[in-house]
Each structure stands twice: as structure tokens, then as C-alpha cells.
Amino acid sequence: MEELRASISGWLNPQFVGELLIAWGGRIVGALAIFLIGRLVAIVGAAGLAIGLALKDSLSNFSSGVMLVFFRPFKVGDAINAAGVAGTVDAIGMFSTTVKTPDNSVVTVPNSLIYSGTITNMTAEVERRISFTISISYEDDLLDAKQMIRDIVESDRRVRKSPAPDVLVQDLLPNGVSLAVNAWVATGDFGATRSDLLERIRVAMADRGFSVPHERVRLLERAAQVE
């Protein structure tokens, strides 16, 4: 009994109890700290992932905007075709580019869509080549038709003398002969000159009696079989 009392007295010794609390308290605090730090890291990681996903498109547009400004595939005022939009560049921003279409609509295109695709700049050079085809019938005089078209093209003051315009036989179609017409003009005169040449050639063909071939469809009627 005395030994039991001595053992209990030893366990209840303030110094022993203090050492026991310090040892176990340290372990509890350490475990709690590890748990809280783990939760904090998980929360920060999830928040970082969410922010990264939210900013992915913005960062992509920003980096594409930097590349567009640095490499300058086009500038304000250029006529381009990019990301499925054709028109005149109105503004180049860090995240998007504004394009004004021929019908005066304003389209805002993300820079990432422009830079990751094909960019066609119609006004990058001072000259452009007009190309179109004219079809005549096999009954028409081929050499006469070529000379008539060449005279019309060469008489337009906007057409460059060098390279000289040409009229070539492009193909022999089932219904007629296809002629390819090529002429170089100043970039600013491209649209108006092409339209004027087509109109003048069409009027001249009608006046000179040249016929425009049409697709012919032959219908065969089969006689009904009588049993």
C-alpha cells in the first residue's frame, strides 16, 4: 500500500505533470500545425488553379497582343482577313483588335485568335494583281476576243504598264473557252478597277456579238413501254 501511495505521489508530482504536459502538448500542437498548414496549402493551390484558369485566356490574348505589336503583320488602316473577319483595322489593343467591316460594322477580335491563325494583309504591298476569268463560246473568234479584252484592260489608266496585263487561255470547258485576265494596279485602286473592267468587258462582248456560254442540260424522254 505504501508503495502504491508512493507511485501515485510520484505521478502527481507537479514537476512530472508539467513535463508530461509539455511533451504531449508539443506533439498535439505540432500535429495541429501540420494539419492547418496542409489545409492552407490545399486552399492556396486550389485558388491558384482557379485564378490560372480564369486568366488563361486573358494571358493568351495579352501575349498575342505583344507579338502583334512586335512583329507588326498589320497596322491600323490595313485591310486584313484574319480569324474569319475581313475589314479595315481600326485599333490594335493588348487583348483584342478592332476591325471595321465593309458594311461599317465594328468587330472586336481576341488577339489570340488572330495570331494563332492565318493573317492575310491585302494592303501590305503598294501594288496588287487583278485576276478574273471570262468565258466565250466555241463559236466565237478566240483571237478577236482576246484582243478586245486586252485593249479594254490596257486602255484603263490605272492599270500598270509593267508588268504588262495579259489575257491567256485558261481552260477548255464543255460549254466554252475560259480566258484568264491579269492586270497590276495600285492597291488603293484594286476594287474599283476590277469592277470597272468587268463591266466594260461585259458591255463590249454584248456589242461585238460575243456570247456567254451557259451550262446545257440535255433531257432525254424515254417512250413508255406498252406490254
Secondary structure, DSSP 8 states (H G I E B T S, - for coil): -HHHHHHHHHHT-HHHHHHHHHHHHHHHHHHHHHHHHHHHHHHHHHHHHHHHHHHHHHHHHHHHHHHHHHH-S--TT-EEEETTEEEEEEEE-SSEEEEE-TTS-EEEEEHHHHHTS-EEETTSSSEEEEEEEEEE-TTS-HHHHHHHHHHHHHH-TTB-SSS--EEEEEEE-SSSEEEEEEEEEEGGGHHHHHHHHHHHHHHHHHHHT------------------
